[in-house]
Every structure is written in C-alpha cells, then in structure tokens.
Amino acid sequence: MSISAGELHHQDDSCTSAAPPCPFSLEVSPIARFLNVELSDDPTYDGLELQWFDDDLHGTGMLAFLSRRADRRVDYYLEPGLRVDPAGYEIGGGIGHWGETEFSVARLEVAEDGVVAEVRFTDVEGREVEVRVDDRDGRRRRRAQLLAPVSAGVDRPTALLLVWLGRFDLVRVTSTPPTIRIGGHQVSTGRLPGARLHRRHLIKYAAPLCAVGVNRGQDGPLPPGKAGQRVELTPDRSGITAVGAEHGGHRARVDLDPALPDVRALADGAAATGHWHVSVDGARVTGGAWLAQRRGDQVALGLDVTQRWRPGPLPWLMRLVTTLVPVFRRWPTTYRWRAVVQLGETATMASHWERTAPGGATGYRRWTRS
C-alpha cells in the first residue's frame, strides 16, 4: 500500500532526513508536435527533424535538427528565445552545432486530416534547408501510440530516453508531393516497401508527444527527492515503491516491486532484488530487474532493462513494420544502469547508463533504404 496523493504532495514540499534518499529520477519534457524524415541521398545529412514547442517550460517556437551521415553527430537550430536543454538531446553520435537561428519560415501544424509543415533556414555551413509537406485531404486520420526508436542509435547515453508519440501517423501520398531541399537540391527520403499498396511516405509526425528521461547520470549528493518529481514510500517509510513526474499534461512513472529499501538501512553484505517498470501517459513501456547490494559504506545499484516494448493496437502498416523490424521492440533491452552510493552524513551517488548491444538502427536504415 502506497502513501496517498495528498500525503505525497506534502512529502514533496517537506522532505526530511527520515525519508529514504532516492536514487531514481524522472524528467518529462512536453513537445507539441514533431515531424521526422530520413534522408537517403544527401551527402552530408541522413536525417531531419522538426519539433514545435508551446509550453511554459520551453516557450513557443521551432527546433530543427539534422543528423550528419559521416560521424552521426547532430546539429541543432533553435528559434531565438526558445528554452531547450541540450542535455536532453544527446542522441546519435552526440551534439555537433547548437545555436539560435533565424527561420525565414517556421510552421508545423497537425490537423485531424493530416499535417502541414513549411520551414526554411540556413545551416551552419551556409546551405539553405527547405521543407514543405502538406498531406491534408479532408479525411480524418486514424492515429496510434508509438515508442520512437530514437534511443536505439545513441552511442553515449546520459539517460534512458523514451520518446512517446501519443498520436502518431505517416504522411499520406497525395497530389502535393513533399519537398525537401538542402543547398538547392531536392533530397530523397527513405521509404517503406509496398508503397503502391499502403500509399505512405516514410515521413513521421505526431501531436502531442513527450520525451521522458529515466535516471539521468549524476555524480553528487543524493537527496530524498528531486524537484518536480514525486517519491512514493511504503507506509512505514522504509522503502520506495514508485517515482512519478508530470509536465504539460504528460505523466511518467517508475514502479518497483517489491519496494527498494532505504539504502542506509541495508546490512553490510546484504542484497535486495526486485522488478521495475516505467509507464508514460498510462502506457507501460519497458522494465526489468533491479538490484541493491551493500559492501561497507557503499551500496551498488543496478537496473537491467529486460522487457521489450509491446505496442497496443496499431494500424496494419505500423503493426507490420514494428513486427518485421526488430529495433522498434528490442532497443530498450540494450540498456542498463549502474550506480554506487557512498554512505555518510550526506549520501552521494555516481551513476551512468551503458549500452549492452547495438540497438538495431543500422538494420532499420537498410530496410528503409535510408
């Protein structure tokens, strides 16, 4: 039995030394809408993404980014005044360019009958980037939930990044073909087999969506709870049953079964194990096993991710893709988290994520010819 919501709120506002120090963290970052394209024949870039923000955390405006083919580093272009933390964008081979830029046009809208995007800006090397997509046709779309496999290609993870697409779709083939130009040249996009049958471009969009960071790596003091998150305790306050966070209407939660005991109360040489899972907006995403073991004044902690993502109801095309391309379901199981808590007057923790195997992103690109 967990503490009630009212007690949780009080606990967040007045954490005391009696509360177990919490080694887990959750960050929820809302994104109003996005559009993503894989590029098949541009010599410099192999991917482009547009994100539109409209919330009190980030402000309002466009973030565009381009991933480089040669070293997989990602260049980011922000509208002036947009507040985005680079720590949440360590994807691919890491951050290349990061800076504000003036967009000639910055429009991204998702309607019930499709998406419209129009963007123009200049990249860090002086090339004009132009995107025009409009597949609206007056017919209401059927959309689905999807865990984006973006973290399958992260080389040096700083958190378990879960990008949850609440209402996802692919751009339809209509009389207005998409236009993507870089340096004045039309660029081809990746494609799904059987395009004549399904009549979809491999251009993905969603609205709304959120990015969730689980257990961002740290090296420092270990507080009872972090700002913006809830720590749920057992009735006797001897263990942690769950950690939750929310922002912009999106919620994330890590549940532990059994509760993680107060690391300060573990006997020397004792070990505890259990299972955990993470949910985003009420949908269970992944999980696995947890371990805590004390040796002297140190407690070793670990999370092993062993559960694949299991999608709910999907349109037939996306069910086929997520079944035939293993990366969509398997990539979370290539992550594990390790930490060491140093006990003392003030407990400290050093933690990091590791990749245990490739995530399968290369196979996906071969399958989509991108």
N, C-alpha and C positions, 0 to 999 in steps of 0.2 A: 504493500500500500504506500503511495507517494503522498507528499505534502500537497495540500490544496492549492489552487491557483492564488487565492488571497494570501496564503502564507508564503508562497513563492515570491510574490511581489514585495512583501515585507522583507523577506530574506535578501532579495537583490539590493534593497536600499540600505540594509544594515548588516552586511556580512561581518562576522566576528571570528576570532581565532578558534572558536569552538567548531565552526563549520570545517569539514574536510577541505584541504586545498584541492582545487580542481585542475587536473592535468589536461582536460579536454577543452577545445574552443570551437566555436561555430561563427561564421560570418555569412550574412545574407545580403547580396547586392542585387537590387531590382534593376531590370532593363526593360524599357517599354516595348521595344521591338528590335528585330535584327534581320539581316539578310546576308547570306553567305554563299560564296561562289568559289569553286575550284577551277583553276586556270590550267589549260592543257598545253598551250603552245607559246606562252610568253617566256622569253629567255631569262628574265630576271625574277619574276614572281610566279608562285604556284597557287596562291590563294588570296582572296579579298573578302573582307567582312565589313559590314556597316552596322553600327549599333546606335540606337536613338534612346536618349535618356530624358526623363521628365519626372523628377522626384526631388525631395528635399536634400537627399544625400549627395547627388551628383550635379544637380541643376538641370537645365534643359539644353539639349544640343546633340551634335553628331560626333561620334568617334569612328574613324575609319582606320582599318589596318590591313597591311599587305605582308604576306609571308614570303621570304626570299627562298628561291629554289636551291641556291648553292650551299648555304650554311643553315637554312631553316630558321634564321633569326627573323623577328617580326618588327616591322616599322609601324609606329602609331601616330595618327594625326588627329588632334583634338580641336574642336571649335573653341575659340577663346572664352574663358570663363567656366568651362566645364571642369568639374572636380572629380577626377578619376585617379585612384591609387594604383601606381604601376605594379605594386606587389601582387595584385590580383590578376596580372596579365603575363606571368612568366610561363608562356606556352612555347611549343616548338623548341627551337634552339636558344631561346632567350630573347630579351629585348634588344633591338638594334637602335633605330631612331625613336625618340619620344619627344613630342613637342606640339605646341599650338600651331594651327594653320588657318588661314582664311579660306573658306569654301566659297567658290563662285555660286554654287547651288548646293543645298543640303536638305533633301526631302526624303522621308521614308514614312509611308503610311500603309497600314494594313486595314482593309475593309472586309466586310462579310463575303465579298465576291472576288477577293484577290489582293494583290499588293502593287503599290506603285513606288518606285524609287528613282530619284534623279539627283546625282551627285557629280560635282566637278571640283577638283583641287589639283595642286601640283606637288609631286613627291619630292623627297629630299635631294634628288639628283636632277630636278628640273623637268621631269616628264609630266605631262598633263594626264590625269586619270579621270575618265568619264564613265559613268554608269547610268543607263536608262533601262528600267524594267517596268512593264505595266501589263498584267495579265487579267485585269478586271473584265468581266463579261456579263455581269448582272445575275450570275447564278451563285447561290450560297454555297460556300465550301464546307466540306466535312474535314475537320482537323483532328489531330491526335496529340498525345503526350509522348515525348521522346527525350531520352538522356543522350545529349550530344556527345560523340566520342572524341571531343577535342583533347581530352587529357591522355588519350592513347599515344599522342605524339610528343608529350612533354619529356624532355631529356633530364631536367634537374627540377623535380617537383618541390615546391615550397609548402604545399598543402595538398590535400585530396580535393581537387577542383571538380565539382559536379555542376554542370550547366544543364538546367532543367527547362525544357521547352514545353510550356503549358499548352499552347495551341500551335502546332507545327504543321507545315504544308510545304509542297513543292510547287514551283511556278509552272502554270499550265502553258501548253503550246497554243498560242492564239495568232491572230493576223498581225500582231505587233511583236516582232522578234526582239529579244533583249539586245541591248548594245553595250558592249564593254570595250573601251578603247584605252590603251596605255601608250603614251608617246605618239599618238595619232594613228596607231594601228589597231584594227579590230582583233580582239583576243577570243579564241575558242574556249568553251568551258568543258569540264568533264561531263560524262553522260552515262546514263543507266542503260543497260541492254534492253532491247524491246521497245524503243521509243515510239515506234509506229503504233504499238498497241496501247501503251499507257499514256502517251502524249504529255509527258512531263519533261521539263528541263531539270538538270541537276543544279538547281538554284534553290536554296532552302531559306525559308523565312518563318518567323514565329512572333506572336504577340499575345500575352506578355510572356516573359521568361525571367529567370533569375540565375545567378551564379552563387554557389554555396562553397565556402572553403572550410574543410574539416581539419582541425588540429594544425594550424599554420605553425611551421617550425619556429622555435624560440630558444633563447639562452638567457635566463634571468629568473627573477622572483616568481614564485608560484602562488597566486592569490586564491582565496576561496571561490571567487567568481570574477568573470571579466565583464566590462561594461557592455550592455546590450544583449546579454545572454542570461538565461535562467538555469539555475542548478537545482535539480530536484533530488531530495535526500530521502533516505529511509526514515520511518517515524522516530527512531532513536538517534538520528543524525550521525550514524556511524558509517554510512556509505552513500555513494552517488548512484542513483537509479537512472537519471537521464539529464541531458543538457539540451536546451532549446534556444532558438533565436528567431526573430522575425523582423522584417522591414518591408515597407512598401506593399503590404498585403501578402507577402510571401513568408512561409514558415519552414524552418528546418529543425530536425530533432534527432539526437542520438540516444538510443535506449540501450541499457546494459542489463543483462540477465545472467547471473544474479548481480546485485549492486556491487560496484567497485568499492572495496573497503577503504577507509581512511588510511592512506599510505603511512602516516605517522604511527598508526596503531598495529601495523603488521609486526609480528615477532621476527627476530633475527633468524634467517633461514627459511621463513615461511613463504609459501607461494599461494596465489589465488588465480583462478581462471574462470572464464565465462564466455558468453556470446554478446555481440552487439549488432545493431543495425541502424542505418540512417534513413530517414524519410524526408521528402521535400514536398511541400504542399499536400501532405496527406498520403503520398505515394511512396511505398517502400522502394528504395533504390538499390542499396547494396549493404553488405555487412560481413561479419566473420567472427573471429575469436579474439579475446583479449587475455593478457597475462600480466600479472604483477608479482615480483619476487624481490624480497629484501635480503641484502647482504651487508651487515654492519650498518653504516649510516647512509647507505644508498639503496634505492628501490628502482629496479629495472622494470620498465613498462613496455608493452607492445600491443599493436593492433595488426592482425593479419586480415587482409581482405580476401575472403574466400567465396563470396556469393556473387554470381553473375547478375547483371541487370536482367530482369524478366519483364518485358513490356506487357502492358494491358492490351485492350482492344485497339487494333490498328487497321487502317485501310489496307486492302490486299497488297498494294505495291510495297508499302513500308514494312508489312509483315514479311513479305518475300525477301526484301533487302536485308532486314535485321536478322533473318534466319540464315541466308546464304553467305553473308559477310560477317565472320565471327567477331570482328572488332567491336561491333555495337554492344554485344552482350558480355564479352570476356574481359575488356580492358580493365575494369576495376580490380580484377584479381591479380593484376601485375603490380599492385602497390602494397607496401607495408610501412608501418610507422614504428619507430623505436625512440625511446626516451630514457633518461636517467635522472631521477630525482635525488638531490643531495639534501638530506635532512639536517636540521639545525634550528636555531632560533627563528630564522626565516628560510623556509624551504625554497630551493631553486631547482630549475629543470632545464636540461639541454635536450632538444628533440629534433627529429628530422624524418622525412619520408624517403623511401628508397623504391626504385623500380626493380622488380624481381625477374622481369622478362620483357621483351618488346611487346608493345600493345597491339600490333597488327595494322598500324596505319599504312605501312607500305603496301600490304596486300590490298587494302581498300583502294588505294590510288591506282594500282594495276587494274583492279576490277572496273573502275570508273574511267580508265584511260586518262587520268589527270596527273 
